[in-house]
Amino acid sequence: MAVDTRGLREEHVGKRLLVELADGEIDELNLLELTVCERVEPCCGFTYRLLDTNRKDGAKKKGEVYWTSFDEIGTFKVLGD
């Protein structure tokens, strides 16, 4: 059984998304890549370029590329291309 991608699919790559993470952080991002594994492994997740965030501590910078595991996704919405 493949890892649970929380609904993210290859068709979302290249799209602008609004992702709410499990900890309440909300990021607007451009999805760059999915790493989907047959079993849950530490490398399973998604790579994205951050467009905006509600995070105030400066730990993430707009325009930078980040990786997050699928299990950190709360919800997401497609905003466009």
Helices and strands as residue ranges (DSSP letters): G 10-12, E 16-21, E 26-35, E 45-53, E 65-69, G 70-72, E 73-80
